[in-house]
Amino acid sequence: MKDSFHDATKSLEPLPMSRVTPPVEILATLEMITQVARAAILRSYGKLILSERLYQALFELPMDFRKEWMLILN
């Protein structure tokens, strides 16, 4: 056990960076959802820029589900 921990700390290879969606892309996705109040878009934007997982969940929904899901999120 001691050797494996020591070996692990010797590794100089950087960990792969996880993909982070740029805020401009999140905003563009929200603006594609029609007939949503500006305040609702801003509240959703505030939540989605903090959670990549929430953004991916929204992005995977069919377009006709996104508005309702976004309003439930708020």
C-alpha positions in Angstrom: 0.0 0.0 0.0 2.8 2.4 0.9 4.5 1.8 -2.4 1.4 2.3 -4.5 0.7 5.7 -2.8 4.3 6.8 -3.3 4.1 5.7 -7.0 0.9 7.6 -7.5 2.4 10.8 -6.1 5.4 10.6 -8.4 3.3 10.8 -11.5 3.8 14.1 -13.3 1.2 13.5 -16.0 -1.5 16.1 -15.8 -5.1 15.0 -15.3 -7.3 15.5 -18.4 -9.4 18.7 -18.2 -13.2 18.2 -18.1 -15.2 20.0 -20.8 -16.8 23.2 -19.6 -19.4 24.8 -21.7 -18.7 28.5 -22.3 -21.3 30.9 -20.8 -22.0 32.3 -24.3 -23.1 28.8 -25.5 -25.4 28.4 -22.5 -27.0 31.8 -23.1 -27.5 30.9 -26.8 -29.2 27.7 -25.9 -31.6 29.5 -23.5 -32.4 32.1 -26.1 -33.5 29.4 -28.6 -36.3 28.6 -26.2 -39.2 30.7 -27.3 -41.8 32.7 -25.3 -39.8 32.8 -22.0 -39.6 35.9 -19.9 -36.2 37.5 -19.7 -36.2 37.1 -15.9 -36.7 33.3 -16.3 -33.8 33.1 -18.8 -31.5 35.0 -16.4 -32.5 32.8 -13.4 -31.8 29.7 -15.4 -28.6 31.1 -16.8 -27.4 31.7 -13.2 -28.0 28.1 -12.3 -26.7 26.5 -15.5 -23.3 28.3 -15.5 -22.7 26.8 -12.1 -23.6 23.2 -13.0 -22.4 21.6 -16.2 -24.6 18.6 -15.4 -27.8 20.7 -15.4 -26.8 22.3 -18.7 -26.3 18.9 -20.3 -29.7 17.8 -18.9 -31.3 20.8 -20.6 -29.4 20.3 -23.8 -30.4 16.6 -24.1 -34.1 17.4 -23.8 -36.2 17.7 -27.0 -36.9 21.4 -27.8 -40.6 21.2 -26.9 -39.7 20.0 -23.3 -37.0 22.6 -22.6 -39.3 25.6 -21.7 -41.3 23.6 -19.2 -38.2 22.1 -17.6 -36.5 25.5 -17.5 -39.5 27.0 -15.7 -39.6 24.0 -13.2 -35.9 24.6 -12.6 -36.6 28.1 -11.4 
